[in-house]
C-alpha cells in the first residue's frame, strides 16, 4: 500500500534531488523510498545537516 507524504524543504534541495534521481533513471519518490528503507534496515546512518 502506497502512502502519500508531504515533505517541506527548500526549493534548491528539491531541484538538486530531482536531478540526482533523473541521473539514476528513477523517480524522486523511489529514491526517497529506497533511502528510508536503508535507514530502517540499518544500511546507512542518519545524517542531519542543520543550521
C-alpha positions in Angstrom: 0.0 0.0 0.0 1.4 3.3 -1.0 1.0 6.3 1.3 1.4 10.0 0.3 3.9 12.0 2.4 4.4 15.8 2.3 7.9 17.0 2.8 8.8 20.6 3.5 12.3 21.7 2.3 13.9 24.5 0.4 13.4 24.7 -3.4 17.0 24.2 -4.3 17.2 20.9 -2.4 14.2 19.6 -4.4 15.7 20.7 -7.7 19.0 19.0 -6.9 17.3 15.8 -5.7 15.2 15.6 -8.8 18.3 16.0 -10.9 20.1 13.2 -9.0 17.1 10.9 -9.3 16.9 11.6 -13.0 20.6 10.8 -13.4 19.9 7.4 -11.8 16.8 7.0 -14.0 14.4 6.7 -11.0 11.7 8.9 -9.6 12.3 11.1 -6.7 9.7 9.1 -4.8 11.6 5.8 -5.4 14.9 7.4 -4.4 13.4 8.7 -1.2 11.7 5.3 -0.5 15.0 3.5 -1.1 16.8 5.8 1.3 14.2 5.4 4.0 14.3 1.7 3.6 18.1 1.7 4.0 17.8 3.8 7.2 15.2 1.5 8.7 17.3 -1.6 7.8 20.5 0.0 9.3 22.3 0.1 6.0 23.0 3.8 6.2 23.3 6.2 9.1 21.1 9.3 9.5 23.0 12.5 8.8 21.3 15.8 9.7 22.5 18.9 8.1 21.5 21.7 10.5 21.8 25.4 10.7 
